[in-house]
Amino acid sequence: MGLIDTHTHLESFARHGTLAGALTRAHAAGVDAMITIGTAPDDWSLYRGLAEAHAADGFVRHTVGLHPCSVDAEWESAVAQIEACWSDAVDESRAGRRPALPVALGECGLDRFHLPKDAAEAEKIFAWQRAAFAAQLAIAKRLGCPVVVHSRGAFAECVVMIDASGVDWARVVFHCFTEGVAEMAELTRRGGFGSFTGILTYKTAENIQTAAKAQGLARFMLETDAPYLTPMPHRGKPNEPALVRHTAEFAAREVFGVSAEELARVSSENARRFFGL
């Protein structure tokens, strides 16, 4: 089908020794490429290695970022390492090697859902999240790179911070978009994007389906967020990049009323353009 999974987490497959099988199944399912998303320094080197191993075919690309749920008191040390992931790759290229340049900064953002119940502790951690997000937005502005935003229970706050950062909204994607039409209008008015996971296929996701339709096929991008958010008809089982085709087929049939081939073509063109693949 020529699909691109714009947001997956291959660390879990590598940890369980199932990565080779997952990549093989993705190929067989018509996935042309996937982007494995950095969440903390622990996975950045793994993902760079995977991207370098697939430098010839571009099947695996990667990002670097500090996920809000990875933010702690040492967040500044982690964020201070991000920019070097770009500069080191450039230096290696000049030395004749084939490094894998990150295709975006992220995922980064704000997450109220996973904050502790203790109010004082939650306030402290959320303040760290805001500071880490602001610092990463400043780096993204300097680099001029795409930004993958994680927003859970904090959409308006993320929008305000991106507005204040001066980052080019045309280079911003809110991954796993689960808001409604009004929030999608805020993104599209600014030039930003929302990308969609298997949640789109759930019976309870009418508002998300409506938001996807409001954004339009011309701006639509797919993702799995594997190993999470498995699409129907496999909901309840672990997710993997191969299953992005179910979200694609549902979106083609139920949201946009186009062929699966057209959905794959347009969404993949959007992903290649946005991430510079």
N, C-alpha and C positions, 0 to 999 in steps of 0.2 A: 504493500500500500504506500510505501514511501513516507512513513510517519516519523516525527521527531518527538521524543519524550523530553520536554524542556526542563524537567525537574524530577530527579530521582536521587536516592541515597544508596550508593553501591557499597558503602562501608559495611552494612549489615550482611550483604551477600558474601563479601570477602571474609568477614569474621566467622561465618558459618561454613565456609568452604564450598559455597554454591554459586560463586560468581560465574565461572565458566559456563555452567548450564544455563544461567539466567541470560547471559549474552547470546548464547546459541539460540535459545528460544525466542529472544527478541529479533534476531536476524530472520528466523523462520516466520515470524508473525508480520514481517514487513516493516520493521523499524529500521530506518536508515541511520539514525544517530540518536544519542542521548546525552544529556548534560547532568553530570553528577555534582551535587550541590554541597559546597563546603559549609560546615557549621562551627568548626573550632580547629585550632592548630593540629589536633590529633588526627584529623582526616585530610588535611591539606596535602601532605606529602604522598599519602596513598593515592589520592585522586590525580595529583600531578603525574605520578608514575603510570597510572592507568591511561591517562591521556597521551603520555609519551609513547606508551606501547601501541597505541592506535593512531599515531601521528600520520601514518600513510593513508589510512582510510577515513579518519575523522569520526569513527564510530562512537568513541567516548570523548567528550570534552568536559571541562570542569570549571568550577567557580571557587572563589575563596571569600569567606566571610565568617563573622561571628554571630551565630544564631542568638536571639534574645534569651532563649532558655539555657544557653551556654555562658551567659554573662554572669560574672561573680566579682568579687573584690579585686581580682587580678585582671580585669578586662582590658586595662590599658596596655598591659604587656602583650596580650594577644593581638589587639588592634595594631600595635606598633609593628607587627611582623607582616601585615597585609601588603603594604605597598611594595615590599621587597619581592613578593611573588611575581610582580610584573617586571621590576628592574632586573632581577636575577635572570629571568628568562631572556630578556633582551641582551644581557651580557653574554649568556651562553650562546645565543644565536650568532653574535659577532665572533665568537670563538670557533664557529664552525659546527657546533652541535645543534640538535633539533629539539629544543625545549618546547614544552606545552604552555603556551600563554593562557591564563585564565580568560574565559569569555565574558565574565561578569563579576561584579563584587556582590556577595551575598551568599546565603540569605542573611539579611539583617533586618531589624525592625523592632517592634514592640509586641509583647504578649502579656495580657492581663489574666488570661485563662489559667495559666500554670503558676501564678503567684501564690505564696503561702497564705494561709488564712489569718495569721497574725498581722494586724493592720500595720504596725510599725515596721515589721520585717518586710512586708509587701511594699511599703512606700520606699524603703531603702533600696530594694532590688530593682524596683521600677525606675528609680532615679538613675541607677547604674545603666539600665537598659537605654534610657533616653540619652545618656552621655555617650554610650557606645555607639548608638545609632547615629547621633550627630557627628561623631568622629569618623565613622565609616562613610557617611554622606560627603563629608569634606574630602576624604580620599577619592571617592568616586568622581567628585567634581574636578579634582586635579587631574585625574587619569582620563576623564572623559569616557568612562566605560559604562556599560549597562549596569543597572542595580536591580537585584532580586529582593523584593520586600516581603517579609513575613509580618502579617498583621492579624492578631487575634484579640478581639475585644478592644481594639485601639485604632480603628480605621481613621477617624477624624484626627486623632493625635499624630498619626503617621503622615497624613496629608499636610498638616500644618508644618511639621518639621521638614518635609521635603520642599514645600514652598519656601521656607526660610533658608534652606541650604543653597539654593541657586542651582541645584542639579537640573539638567535638562529633562523635563518630564517625558519627552519622547524616548528616553532611555530607561524608563522605570516600568517594571512589571510587578503587580501585586499577585504573587503566586497563590494558588489554591483559593481563588476568589469565591467567597461565600456570602458576600453582601448582596444587596438588592439593586434595583434599577436606579434609585437615587444616588447611591454610592458609585455605581458604574458611570453615571452621568458626570460626577465630579472628576473621575479619572479621564474620561474621554474629552471633557471640556479642556483639560490641561494638556492632553496629548499622551497620557499614560495608558497602560494596558492592564487587563486582568487575564490570567491564564487559569485553565479549568482542569480539575482532577476527576476521578471516578465518582465523586459526590454528585456530579452533574446527572448521573444515571439513576439516582435514588428517587423513589416515589415522593419523598418529602421535600424534594429540591426544586419545587416549581419556581420559587423566587430566584434561584440561581440560574435556572434555565431561561427565565425571562431576562435576567441580566446579561446572559451570554448572547441572547438574540438582540438585545438592545445595543450591545457593543458591535455586533455584526460579524459575519464571516470574514470580512476583509481585515479584521484585527484579531481574529481568534487564534489562540495557541493552546496546545494540549500538554498535559503532564500527568504523571502517575503519583508523584510524591511517595513512590515505593520505598519501603515495604508497607506503607500505610494506605488507607483510603481506597481499597480494592473496589473496582467498578462491578456493577451487575453484569453477568449473572454469577460472579464469583465472590460477592460480598461475604465477609466472614472468614475468608482465607487470606493468606499473605499476598500482598501485591507484588508485582514485578513489571519491568518495562514492557514485556510482551503484551501485557493486558491493556496497554494504552489503546489498542485497536478497538476494544469494546466501547470505550468512551468516544472514540472517533466515530464509530458506526452509529452510536446513539445520537451524537450531536448532528451527524449528517441527516439521519432519518427524522428525528423528533424535534430538533431545534431549528435547523436551517432548511430542511426539505431539499437537500441536494444529494448527489451520489456520494458514496464513500470515497470514491476516487477523487472527486472534486474537493471534498473536505480535506483529504490528505494533502492534495496539491497546494491548496491555499494556506492551510495551517502551517505546513512545512516551509513554504515561501516566507510566511510571516516570521517564523522562528529563525530562519537563516538570515533574514534581513535584520531582525532585532539584535541577535547575538553575534552577527558577523561571521557565521559559520561558512 
